[in-house]
Amino acid sequence: MKQHRLAAAVALVSLVLAGCDSQTSVELKTPAQKASYGIGLNMGKSLAQEGMDDLDSKAVAQGIEDAVGKKEQKLKDDELIEAFAALQKRAEERLTKMSEEASTAGKKFLEENGKKAGVVTTASGLQYEVIKKADGPQPKATDVVTVHYEGKLIDGKVFDSSVERGSPIDLPVSGVIPGWVEGLQLMHVGEKYKLYIPSELAYGAQSPSPSIPANSVLVFDLELLGIKDPAKQEADAAQ
């Protein structure tokens, strides 16, 4: 987390908190009021995910009040810089801990999962299980496919789902994470697989979002619905 990102997040949340405390009712009637609440709600969720759930709302409101009222700030700039640095360090330590825990848990999970009946482990380390067999064609790396999927962490927490959205997606086989690139080319149209993807075949040491810690093993329920016709793709693109 960068210092400016943290400062911006605090400022956004303070737009909602400024001038009110936990006992003050807030009207949510006008578009501006509703948007203000939405900003606070979304940023609050984001900050909580990053371990920033102990912000003092009254102190935030005081900062906004002093700035808007052009009052003398109660803390010097070097004190603020020191405080932001401390929060940034705490956030980095939290992410490091989560990454280490995810790596350890992921290795243990794959080791045990690979022993289960029906689970196949490939040379790359990808594990898969055929949930529903079919005899349709298999996609190539150059194809675009239509799929339905649901992605989970090994604790069962869903982080993304086209099923929940109620809409399958089209994607290039070669344009996704390595575990999907390999898994899709094993499948036949009409089949459903469960993929168990080691972190090195997913996002590795990077965290693509707060909902997916670095070094996470990812579990996908994946259904291959179809392979797009290249001629039709070119015709659509030309329109």
Solvent accessible surface area in square Angstrom, and as a share of the most:
residue,aa,sasa,rsa
1,M,36,0.16
2,K,127,0.54
3,Q,72,0.32
4,H,135,0.60
5,R,119,0.43
6,L,1,0.00
7,A,35,0.28
8,A,52,0.41
9,A,7,0.06
10,V,29,0.17
11,A,51,0.40
12,L,67,0.33
13,V,15,0.08
14,S,1,0.01
15,L,106,0.53
16,V,36,0.21
17,L,45,0.23
18,A,35,0.27
19,G,73,0.70
20,C,33,0.19
21,D,63,0.33
22,S,103,0.67
23,Q,163,0.72
24,T,68,0.39
25,S,107,0.69
26,V,87,0.50
27,E,104,0.46
28,L,74,0.37
29,K,146,0.62
30,T,65,0.38
31,P,115,0.72
32,A,71,0.55
33,Q,58,0.26
34,K,119,0.50
35,A,56,0.44
36,S,43,0.28
37,Y,101,0.38
38,G,24,0.23
39,I,64,0.32
40,G,12,0.11
41,L,78,0.39
42,N,96,0.49
43,M,43,0.19
44,G,31,0.30
45,K,121,0.51
46,S,34,0.22
47,L,10,0.05
48,A,51,0.40
49,Q,87,0.39
50,E,24,0.11
51,G,16,0.15
52,M,6,0.03
53,D,112,0.58
54,D,89,0.46
55,L,56,0.28
56,D,84,0.44
57,S,45,0.29
58,K,137,0.58
59,A,59,0.46
60,V,16,0.09
61,A,11,0.08
62,Q,65,0.29
63,G,42,0.40
64,I,41,0.21
65,E,83,0.37
66,D,9,0.05
67,A,73,0.57
68,V,115,0.66
69,G,45,0.44
70,K,187,0.79
71,K,107,0.45
72,E,156,0.70
73,Q,95,0.42
74,K,139,0.59
75,L,89,0.44
76,K,145,0.61
77,D,94,0.49
78,D,96,0.50
79,E,77,0.34
80,L,64,0.32
81,I,97,0.49
82,E,123,0.55
83,A,53,0.41
84,F,46,0.19
85,A,49,0.38
86,A,59,0.46
87,L,44,0.22
88,Q,44,0.19
89,K,126,0.53
90,R,89,0.32
91,A,5,0.04
92,E,79,0.36
93,E,97,0.43
94,R,78,0.29
95,L,86,0.43
96,T,74,0.43
97,K,124,0.52
98,M,51,0.23
99,S,18,0.11
100,E,108,0.48
101,E,93,0.42
102,A,18,0.14
103,S,31,0.20
104,T,95,0.55
105,A,43,0.33
106,G,2,0.02
107,K,145,0.62
108,K,129,0.55
109,F,49,0.20
110,L,28,0.14
111,E,112,0.50
112,E,94,0.42
113,N,4,0.02
114,G,29,0.28
115,K,158,0.67
116,K,119,0.51
117,A,101,0.78
118,G,54,0.52
119,V,17,0.10
120,V,70,0.40
121,T,72,0.42
122,T,31,0.18
123,A,120,0.93
124,S,54,0.35
125,G,24,0.23
126,L,0,0.00
127,Q,9,0.04
128,Y,33,0.13
129,E,44,0.20
130,V,54,0.31
131,I,95,0.48
132,K,101,0.43
133,K,153,0.65
134,A,27,0.21
135,D,147,0.76
136,G,20,0.19
137,P,90,0.57
138,Q,85,0.38
139,P,6,0.03
140,K,124,0.52
141,A,40,0.31
142,T,120,0.70
143,D,16,0.08
144,V,34,0.19
145,V,0,0.00
146,T,26,0.15
147,V,0,0.00
148,H,38,0.17
149,Y,15,0.06
150,E,35,0.15
151,G,0,0.00
152,K,53,0.22
153,L,22,0.11
154,I,58,0.29
155,D,109,0.57
156,G,42,0.41
157,K,115,0.49
158,V,55,0.32
159,F,41,0.17
160,D,50,0.26
161,S,4,0.02
162,S,0,0.00
163,V,86,0.49
164,E,128,0.57
165,R,134,0.49
166,G,59,0.57
167,S,59,0.38
168,P,56,0.35
169,I,56,0.29
170,D,78,0.40
171,L,15,0.08
172,P,68,0.43
173,V,0,0.00
174,S,76,0.49
175,G,56,0.54
176,V,41,0.24
177,I,26,0.13
178,P,70,0.44
179,G,0,0.00
180,W,13,0.05
181,V,36,0.21
182,E,48,0.22
183,G,0,0.00
184,L,0,0.00
185,Q,64,0.28
186,L,58,0.29
187,M,0,0.00
188,H,58,0.26
189,V,31,0.18
190,G,24,0.23
191,E,2,0.01
192,K,77,0.33
193,Y,14,0.05
194,K,45,0.19
195,L,0,0.00
196,Y,15,0.06
197,I,0,0.00
198,P,6,0.04
199,S,19,0.12
200,E,124,0.55
201,L,26,0.13
202,A,12,0.09
203,Y,86,0.33
204,G,18,0.18
205,A,74,0.57
206,Q,132,0.59
207,S,55,0.36
208,P,64,0.40
209,S,39,0.25
210,P,65,0.41
211,S,29,0.19
212,I,11,0.06
213,P,26,0.16
214,A,14,0.11
215,N,37,0.19
216,S,11,0.07
217,V,7,0.04
218,L,0,0.00
219,V,14,0.08
220,F,13,0.05
221,D,46,0.24
222,L,3,0.01
223,E,38,0.17
224,L,0,0.00
225,L,70,0.35
226,G,18,0.17
227,I,53,0.27
228,K,65,0.28
229,D,80,0.41
230,P,82,0.51
231,A,69,0.53
232,K,116,0.49
233,Q,54,0.24
234,E,126,0.56
235,A,53,0.41
236,D,73,0.38
237,A,87,0.68
238,A,89,0.69
239,Q,182,0.81
